[in-house]
Amino acid sequence: MSSNCSTSTVTVTSSLTPAATGHPPTDVFLTDHVGRGAGNKVGAVGSAASSTVRSSALMAAGTIVSRVTGFLRTLVMAAAIGVGALNDSYQVANVLPTMIYVLVGGGALNAVFVPQLVRAMTKDDDGGEAYANRLLTLVVVALTGVTAICVVAAPLLVHLMSPDIASDPRRMAVTVAFARYCLPTMFFMGAHVVLGQILNARGRFGAMMWTPVLNNIVIIGAFAGFIWAFGGFTTSGVSPADITPQGVRLLGLGTLLGLAVQALAMLPSLRAAGFRLRLRFDFRGHGLGKAMGLAKWTLLFVLVNQIGMVVVTQLATKAGTLAERAGHTGSGITAYNYALLLWQMPQAIITVSVMTAVLPRISRSAQDGDIAAVRDDISYGLRTSAVAIVPCAFAFLALGVPMATLLYSGSGAGGARGIGHVLMAFGLGLVPYSVQYVVLRGFYAFEDTRTPFRNTVVVALVNAGAAWLCFMLLPPRWVVAGMAASYGLAFAVGVAVAWRRLRARLGGDLDGSRVLRTYVRLAGAAAPAAAVGGGVAHALTASQGSGVLSTLTALLIGGTLLTGIFLLLARLMRVQELNSLLSAARSGRAAR
């Protein structure tokens, strides 16, 4: 999980959703109902299938633009403060608000309160407006208190996240200063998520996907201003020892302002939806108690997740410090976070957008006891998302170094290569990561938060244990790459556990043979494509060097070969989902 100051819009929005579609036709990317049974209170207009397609397209476009600007943000960050010790300090401060926000209820908002909002809309006379305002009031009050406490306790929090940073007085002072600017962003995270969930429950998905773009733009402006005032990292070599208080203030205020703009930008969409904001303190007897009861397992779920994240952060910052002393930059928590952001992009664009558009749909299917529809939703979501997820996983493995070298050249060649090695190690773990996301939506649809918690315990234990082994056994420059591979391994174990449990929940049938057949065929097409594309790209960079132009050439040629061979082999293997998507794309172009 990444921070919202830096990357948490990914996490917050990516944890929203349950399932794809009920009985999907095969000739479109995403079809079926956004809210079957919602009645007039949801205000569905026209064809539900067309509405879902439009919603998915809008969200996918918003996610793509958000991700692109998010990458631009990390590029500017790296160009301003490098990818070494100073950026590691910023990352540690930057992750704190997201961790604390999720611990105090962010995970419960996403996983538990969305179905409750849907029910309130369909059953309450006011379409759920009062329930939503009570929820918003509760979040505002809780996060105001928690934020104030955390700002005061910032030194303790930094020490918890990284004893290695705390052992260096100057670096500790800089990190605490960053943290005190970043921590208040948790208030705006909470407001953004609640307002976005209210809009999602009303079938308005665009704002929550598009407003993070504003956050990215503001932060880009802040770091660009830092470059203008103090110079780029390749010339300034700025470090925790010599960054000025004015520089810390510029970056910190820019980070805080970005999240504030993101949250406040939701208000026009709420007004357009006819929703009236007002504080309501009459919490008793209106269903929030039931939701909090359901949320207890989700809170334990995220607690275990965050403990695992603390372990990874502590080990990565320590390894990064040791590697930098040995002359290997780009081997700490910054490299891990930047590679993670790039690695998550296919998941956010494809899987999350598909699943978010039909969040109310799977909840109602589960509530109605329509097990077959839930099973079909999950199978379709797995198979459809795999068409993009599987080749992207192999592409990261084959082309991770030239991707990162091209993107992060402004931070220095060594740091960029370090990020590339971490990205390669993440690579294939994208497949179980995506599968786990879809499978857990099945449990949430039945308001079962205990099983995801137990599954997360397994994932966190495997991840933390494997990360510790990497720290103990690998040279410092390779520790974080090993941790990235451990992340995928942990999700593979988690998928094995969750799949068996969900299959039992759905009567012993999860369409496993059909799903497995699709993944095997896609992997069979992607593996040789990645071998050829990656081999050619490596040969080109080895012969021409790793300059920007030669890296771009290698990446374009290698990526083109990988894509072309994959598409050819997948068509020969008769991957039905790919053929259906290509047919839909051709039909869409013909219609335009």
C-alpha positions in Angstrom: 0.0 0.0 0.0 1.3 3.4 -0.8 0.8 6.8 0.7 -1.9 9.2 -0.5 0.5 12.1 -0.3 2.5 10.2 -2.8 0.6 7.3 -4.2 -2.4 6.7 -1.9 -5.1 7.8 -4.3 -4.3 4.5 -5.8 -4.9 2.6 -2.6 -8.0 4.5 -1.6 -9.7 4.2 -4.9 -8.5 0.8 -5.6 -10.1 -0.7 -2.5 -13.6 0.3 -3.4 -15.3 -2.4 -5.3 -16.8 -5.7 -5.7 -17.7 -7.4 -8.9 -18.1 -7.2 -12.6 -21.2 -8.5 -14.4 -23.9 -11.0 -14.0 -24.4 -12.9 -17.2 -22.0 -11.1 -19.5 -22.2 -11.1 -23.3 -18.8 -11.8 -24.9 -18.7 -9.0 -27.4 -18.2 -6.0 -25.1 -15.6 -5.0 -22.5 -18.1 -4.5 -19.7 -21.8 -4.9 -19.7 -24.8 -5.6 -17.4 -26.5 -3.5 -14.8 -25.2 -0.8 -12.6 -27.8 -1.2 -9.9 -30.3 -3.7 -10.9 -33.2 -3.4 -8.5 -32.2 0.0 -7.3 -35.5 1.5 -8.5 -36.3 5.1 -9.0 -34.3 6.2 -6.1 -31.0 5.6 -7.9 -32.4 7.3 -10.9 -31.1 5.0 -13.6 -31.7 6.4 -17.0 -31.8 4.4 -20.3 -30.2 1.1 -20.8 -28.4 -0.2 -17.7 -25.8 -2.0 -19.9 -25.0 1.2 -21.8 -24.8 3.1 -18.5 -22.2 0.6 -17.2 -20.2 0.8 -20.4 -20.2 4.6 -20.2 -19.3 4.5 -16.5 -16.4 2.1 -17.1 -15.1 4.2 -19.9 -15.3 7.3 -17.8 -13.5 5.7 -14.9 -10.9 4.1 -17.1 -10.1 7.4 -18.7 -9.9 9.1 -15.3 -7.7 6.4 -14.0 -5.4 6.6 -17.0 -5.1 10.4 -16.7 -4.6 10.1 -13.0 -1.9 7.5 -13.4 -0.1 9.4 -16.1 0.0 12.6 -14.0 0.9 10.4 -11.0 4.0 9.1 -13.0 4.8 12.7 -14.0 4.6 13.5 -10.3 7.1 10.8 -9.3 9.4 11.9 -12.2 9.4 15.5 -11.0 10.0 14.3 -7.4 12.9 12.2 -8.5 14.3 15.0 -10.5 14.0 17.4 -7.5 15.2 15.3 -4.6 16.6 12.1 -6.2 15.7 8.5 -5.2 18.1 8.2 -2.3 18.1 9.2 1.4 16.1 12.5 1.1 13.4 10.9 -0.9 13.3 7.9 1.4 12.6 10.4 4.3 9.8 12.0 2.3 8.3 8.6 1.5 8.3 7.6 5.2 6.6 10.8 6.2 4.3 10.4 3.2 3.0 7.0 4.0 2.1 7.8 7.6 -1.3 9.6 6.9 -2.5 6.7 4.7 -1.6 4.1 7.2 -3.3 5.9 10.0 -6.3 6.8 8.0 -6.8 3.2 7.0 -6.3 2.0 10.5 -8.9 4.3 12.0 -11.6 3.3 9.5 -10.6 3.9 5.8 -10.7 0.2 5.0 -14.1 -0.1 6.6 -15.4 2.8 4.6 -14.5 1.1 1.4 -15.4 -2.5 2.1 -18.4 -2.2 4.5 -20.2 1.2 4.1 -20.7 1.0 0.4 -23.2 -1.8 0.6 -24.8 0.0 3.5 -25.1 3.2 1.4 -26.7 1.2 -1.4 -29.3 -0.3 1.0 -30.1 3.1 2.5 -30.7 4.5 -1.0 -33.1 1.7 -1.9 -34.9 1.5 1.5 -34.9 5.0 3.0 -37.5 7.5 2.1 -34.8 10.2 1.5 -32.7 8.0 -0.8 -30.0 7.5 1.9 -29.1 11.2 2.2 -29.5 11.3 6.0 -27.4 8.1 6.4 -24.7 9.5 4.2 -24.6 12.7 6.1 -24.3 10.8 9.4 -21.4 8.8 8.0 -19.7 12.0 6.7 -20.1 13.7 10.1 -18.7 10.6 11.9 -15.6 10.6 9.6 -15.0 14.3 9.9 -15.2 14.3 13.7 -13.0 11.2 14.1 -10.3 12.3 11.7 -10.1 15.8 13.1 -9.2 14.3 16.5 -6.9 11.7 15.1 -5.1 14.2 12.9 -4.4 16.5 15.8 -3.0 13.7 18.0 -0.8 12.4 15.2 0.7 15.8 14.3 1.9 16.1 17.9 3.1 12.5 18.0 5.0 12.8 14.6 8.4 12.0 16.1 7.1 8.8 17.7 5.5 7.7 14.4 8.6 8.3 12.4 10.7 6.3 14.9 8.2 3.5 14.6 8.4 3.5 10.8 12.2 3.7 10.6 14.5 3.4 13.5 17.3 3.8 11.0 16.1 7.3 10.1 15.6 8.1 13.8 19.2 7.3 14.6 20.4 10.2 12.4 19.4 13.5 14.1 19.4 15.7 11.0 17.5 13.1 8.9 15.1 12.6 11.7 14.4 16.3 11.9 13.7 16.6 8.2 11.4 13.5 8.2 9.4 14.8 11.2 9.0 18.2 9.4 7.7 16.4 6.3 5.4 14.3 8.4 3.8 17.3 10.1 2.8 18.6 6.7 1.7 15.3 5.4 -0.3 14.0 8.4 -3.2 16.5 8.0 -3.9 15.0 4.6 -5.6 12.1 6.3 -8.5 14.4 7.0 -8.9 15.2 3.3 -8.5 11.5 2.4 -11.4 10.6 4.6 -13.6 13.4 3.2 -12.7 12.5 -0.4 -13.5 8.8 0.1 -16.9 9.4 1.8 -18.0 11.9 -0.8 -16.8 9.7 -3.6 -18.7 6.7 -2.2 -21.8 8.7 -1.9 -21.5 9.6 -5.6 -20.6 6.0 -6.6 -23.7 4.7 -4.9 -25.7 7.1 -7.0 -24.1 5.9 -10.2 -21.7 8.9 -10.6 -18.3 7.4 -10.8 -16.3 10.1 -12.6 -15.4 12.5 -9.9 -13.7 10.0 -7.6 -11.5 8.9 -10.5 -10.7 12.4 -11.9 -10.2 14.5 -8.9 -6.8 12.8 -8.0 -5.5 14.4 -11.2 -5.8 17.8 -9.4 -3.8 16.5 -6.5 -1.1 15.3 -8.9 -1.0 18.7 -10.7 -0.6 20.6 -7.4 2.2 18.3 -6.2 4.0 18.5 -9.6 3.8 22.3 -9.2 5.4 22.2 -5.8 8.3 19.9 -6.8 8.8 21.9 -10.0 8.9 25.0 -7.9 11.6 23.3 -5.8 13.7 22.6 -8.9 13.2 26.2 -10.0 14.3 27.6 -6.7 17.1 25.1 -5.7 18.1 23.3 -8.9 17.6 19.7 -10.0 19.0 16.8 -8.1 21.7 15.9 -10.6 23.2 19.4 -10.1 22.3 20.1 -6.5 22.7 16.6 -4.9 20.4 17.8 -2.2 20.3 15.5 0.9 18.8 15.5 4.4 21.9 17.2 5.6 21.6 20.3 3.4 18.0 20.8 2.4 16.8 24.2 3.7 13.7 24.8 5.9 12.2 26.7 3.0 12.6 23.7 0.8 10.9 21.4 3.3 8.1 23.9 3.7 7.6 24.2 -0.1 7.3 20.4 -0.6 5.3 19.8 2.6 2.7 22.6 1.9 2.4 21.5 -1.7 1.6 17.9 -0.6 -1.0 19.1 1.9 -2.6 21.5 -0.6 -2.9 18.7 -3.3 -5.1 16.5 -1.1 -7.2 19.5 0.0 -7.9 20.4 -3.6 -8.7 16.8 -4.4 -11.3 16.6 -1.7 -12.9 20.0 -2.2 -13.2 19.3 -5.9 -15.9 16.7 -5.1 -18.4 19.3 -4.0 -19.6 20.5 -7.4 -20.4 16.9 -8.4 -22.4 16.4 -5.2 -24.4 19.5 -5.9 -25.1 18.3 -9.4 -26.3 15.0 -8.0 -28.8 16.8 -5.8 -27.1 15.8 -2.6 -27.3 18.3 0.3 -24.4 18.2 2.8 -25.1 18.8 6.4 -23.6 17.6 9.7 -25.8 15.1 11.6 -24.9 13.8 15.0 -28.0 11.5 15.5 -25.9 8.4 15.1 -28.0 6.0 17.3 -30.6 3.7 15.7 -29.7 4.4 12.1 -27.6 1.5 11.1 -24.1 2.8 11.8 -23.8 0.5 14.7 -24.4 -2.5 12.4 -21.9 -1.2 9.9 -19.3 -0.7 12.7 -19.9 -4.3 13.8 -19.2 -5.5 10.3 -16.2 -3.2 10.2 -14.4 -4.8 13.1 -12.9 -7.5 10.9 -12.0 -5.0 8.3 -10.2 -3.0 10.9 -8.2 -6.1 11.9 -7.7 -6.7 8.2 -6.0 -3.4 7.7 -4.2 -3.5 11.0 -2.4 -6.7 9.9 -1.7 -5.1 6.5 -0.2 -2.0 8.1 2.0 -4.1 10.5 3.4 -5.8 7.4 3.9 -2.4 5.8 5.9 -1.2 8.8 8.1 -4.2 8.6 8.8 -3.6 4.9 9.4 0.1 5.4 11.9 -0.5 8.3 13.8 -3.1 6.4 13.8 -1.2 3.1 15.0 2.1 4.6 17.8 0.3 6.4 18.8 -1.6 3.3 18.7 1.6 1.3 21.0 3.3 3.7 23.5 0.5 3.6 23.4 0.3 -0.2 23.8 4.0 -0.6 26.9 3.9 1.6 28.3 1.2 -0.8 27.5 3.5 -3.8 24.3 2.0 -4.9 21.5 4.5 -4.9 17.9 3.6 -5.8 17.8 0.6 -3.4 15.5 1.8 -0.6 11.9 2.5 0.1 11.7 5.1 -2.7 12.7 2.6 -5.3 10.1 0.2 -3.8 7.3 2.7 -3.9 8.0 4.1 -7.3 8.3 0.6 -8.8 5.1 -0.4 -7.0 3.2 2.6 -8.5 4.2 1.6 -12.0 3.5 -2.0 -11.4 -0.1 -1.3 -10.1 -1.1 0.7 -13.1 -2.7 -2.2 -15.1 -4.6 -3.2 -12.0 -6.0 0.2 -11.4 -6.9 0.9 -15.1 -8.4 -2.5 -15.9 -9.4 -4.5 -12.8 -10.5 -1.7 -10.5 -12.4 0.2 -13.2 -14.3 -2.9 -14.3 -15.2 -3.9 -10.7 -16.0 -0.4 -9.5 -18.6 0.3 -12.1 -20.8 -2.6 -10.9 -20.2 -2.3 -7.2 -23.9 -2.0 -6.3 -24.7 -4.9 -8.7 -22.9 -7.7 -6.9 -24.0 -6.5 -3.5 -27.7 -6.8 -4.6 -27.1 -10.2 -6.2 -25.6 -11.5 -3.0 -28.4 -10.0 -0.9 -31.0 -11.7 -3.2 -29.2 -15.0 -2.8 -28.4 -15.2 -6.5 -25.2 -17.4 -6.1 -25.0 -18.1 -9.8 -24.9 -14.4 -10.7 -22.2 -13.8 -8.1 -20.1 -16.7 -9.4 -20.5 -15.5 -13.0 -19.5 -11.9 -12.0 -16.3 -13.1 -10.4 -15.4 -15.5 -13.2 -16.0 -12.8 -15.8 -14.0 -10.2 -13.9 -11.1 -12.6 -13.5 -11.0 -13.7 -17.1 -11.6 -10.2 -18.6 -9.0 -8.4 -16.5 -6.5 -11.2 -17.2 -6.3 -10.3 -20.9 -4.4 -7.2 -19.8 -2.9 -8.2 -16.5 -1.0 -11.3 -17.7 0.9 -9.7 -20.6 1.6 -6.6 -18.5 3.1 -8.9 -15.7 5.5 -10.5 -18.3 6.2 -7.0 -19.8 7.4 -5.7 -16.4 9.7 -8.8 -16.0 11.1 -8.4 -19.5 11.3 -4.6 -19.8 11.5 -3.3 -16.3 15.0 -1.8 -16.5 14.5 0.1 -19.7 11.1 1.4 -18.5 12.5 2.7 -15.3 15.7 4.0 -16.9 13.7 6.1 -19.4 11.2 7.3 -16.8 13.6 8.2 -14.0 16.7 9.3 -15.8 16.4 12.7 -14.1 17.4 11.1 -10.8 20.6 9.6 -12.2 21.4 6.4 -14.1 22.2 4.3 -11.1 19.0 5.2 -9.2 16.8 4.6 -12.3 18.4 1.1 -12.8 17.7 0.3 -9.2 14.0 1.1 -9.7 14.0 -1.1 -12.8 15.4 -4.1 -11.0 12.7 -3.7 -8.3 10.0 -3.4 -11.1 11.3 -6.7 -12.7 11.0 -8.4 -9.3 7.5 -7.2 -8.8 6.6 -8.4 -12.4 4.8 -11.7 -12.3 3.3 -11.0 -8.9 0.8 -8.8 -10.7 -1.2 -11.9 -11.6 -2.0 -13.1 -8.1 -2.3 -9.5 -6.9 -5.1 -8.9 -9.4 -6.8 -12.3 -8.7 -6.8 -11.7 -5.0 -8.5 -8.3 -5.5 -11.3 -9.8 -7.4 -11.8 -12.9 -5.2 -12.0 -10.9 -2.0 -14.9 -8.8 -3.5 -16.9 -12.0 -3.4 -16.6 -12.1 0.4 -17.4 -8.4 0.8 -20.6 -8.9 -1.3 -21.9 -11.2 1.4 -20.8 -8.8 4.1 -18.2 -11.3 5.2 -15.2 -9.4 6.4 -13.8 -12.1 8.7 -12.6 -14.3 5.9 -10.7 -11.5 4.1 -9.1 -10.7 7.5 -7.9 -14.2 7.9 -6.6 -14.3 4.4 -4.7 -11.0 4.9 -3.1 -12.5 8.0 -1.7 -15.3 5.8 -0.5 -12.8 3.1 1.1 -10.4 5.7 2.9 -13.2 7.5 4.3 -14.6 4.2 5.3 -11.1 3.0 6.9 -10.0 6.3 8.7 -13.3 6.7 10.0 -13.4 3.2 11.1 -9.7 3.4 13.0 -10.5 6.6 14.8 -13.4 4.9 15.7 -11.1 2.0 17.2 -8.6 4.4 19.2 -11.3 6.1 20.4 -13.2 3.1 20.8 -10.7 0.2 23.4 -8.0 -0.4 21.9 -4.6 0.6 21.5 -3.4 -3.0 19.3 -6.4 -3.8 17.2 -6.5 -0.6 14.4 -4.3 -1.9 14.2 -6.3 -5.2 13.8 -9.4 -3.1 11.1 -7.8 -1.1 9.2 -7.0 -4.3 9.4 -10.6 -5.4 8.2 -11.6 -1.9 5.1 -9.4 -2.3 4.0 -11.4 -5.3 4.7 -14.7 -3.5 2.6 -13.6 -0.6 -0.4 -12.9 -2.8 0.1 -16.2 -4.6 -0.3 -18.0 -1.3 -3.2 -15.7 -0.4 -5.0 -16.6 -3.6 -4.7 -20.3 -3.0 -6.3 -19.8 0.5 -9.0 -17.4 -0.6 -10.0 -19.3 -3.7 -10.7 -22.5 -1.8 -12.8 -20.6 0.8 -14.8 -18.7 -1.8 -15.4 -21.8 -3.8 -16.9 -23.4 -0.7 -19.0 -20.3 -0.1 -20.5 -20.5 -3.6 -21.5 -24.1 -3.4 -18.2 -25.7 -4.6 -18.1 -24.1 -8.0 -16.1 -21.0 -8.9 -15.8 -21.7 -12.6 -12.3 -22.7 -11.9 -11.6 -24.8 -15.0 -12.7 -22.0 -17.3 -10.7 -19.4 -15.4 -7.6 -21.5 -15.2 -7.7 -22.3 -18.9 -7.8 -18.6 -19.8 -4.8 -17.8 -17.5 -2.8 -20.7 -18.8 -3.3 -19.8 -22.4 -2.5 -16.1 -21.8 0.7 -17.1 -19.9 1.6 -19.4 -22.8 1.3 -16.5 -25.2 3.0 -13.9 -23.0 6.1 -15.9 -21.9 7.7 -16.4 -25.3 6.6 -12.9 -26.3 8.4 -11.5 -23.2 11.5 -13.6 -23.9 11.8 -12.2 -27.4 10.9 -8.6 -26.6 13.1 -8.5 -23.5 16.0 -10.2 -25.2 16.0 -7.7 -28.1 15.7 -4.7 -25.7 18.6 -6.0 -23.6 20.8 -6.5 -26.7 20.0 -3.0 -27.9 20.9 -1.3 -24.6 24.0 -3.4 -24.3 25.3 -2.4 -27.7 24.0 1.3 -27.8 24.3 2.3 -24.1 21.6 3.4 -21.7 21.1 7.0 -22.8 17.6 8.3 -23.2 17.4 7.9 -27.0 18.9 4.4 -27.0 16.7 3.3 -24.1 13.6 4.7 -25.8 14.5 2.8 -29.0 15.1 -0.4 -27.2 11.8 -0.1 -25.3 9.8 0.7 -28.4 11.2 -2.2 -30.4 11.1 -4.6 -27.5 7.6 -3.6 -26.5 6.3 -3.8 -30.1 7.7 -7.3 -30.5 6.3 -8.4 -27.2 2.8 -7.0 -28.0 2.7 -8.4 -31.5 3.9 -11.9 -30.6 1.5 -12.0 -27.7 -1.5 -11.0 -29.8 -0.6 -13.5 -32.5 -0.1 -16.4 -30.1 -3.2 -15.6 -28.1 -5.3 -15.5 -31.2 -3.8 -18.9 -32.3 -4.6 -20.3 -28.8 -8.2 -19.0 -29.2 -8.3 -17.0 -26.1 -12.0 -16.1 -26.3 -11.9 -13.0 -24.0 -9.1 -11.4 -26.1 -11.0 -12.1 -29.3 -14.1 -10.6 -27.9 -12.4 -7.4 -26.7 -10.7 -7.0 -30.1 -14.0 -7.4 -31.8 -15.6 -4.9 -29.5 -12.8 -2.4 -30.3 -13.2 -2.8 -34.0 -17.0 -2.4 -33.7 -16.4 0.8 -31.6 -14.1 2.3 -34.3 -16.6 1.4 -37.0 -19.4 3.0 -35.1 -17.4 6.2 -34.7 
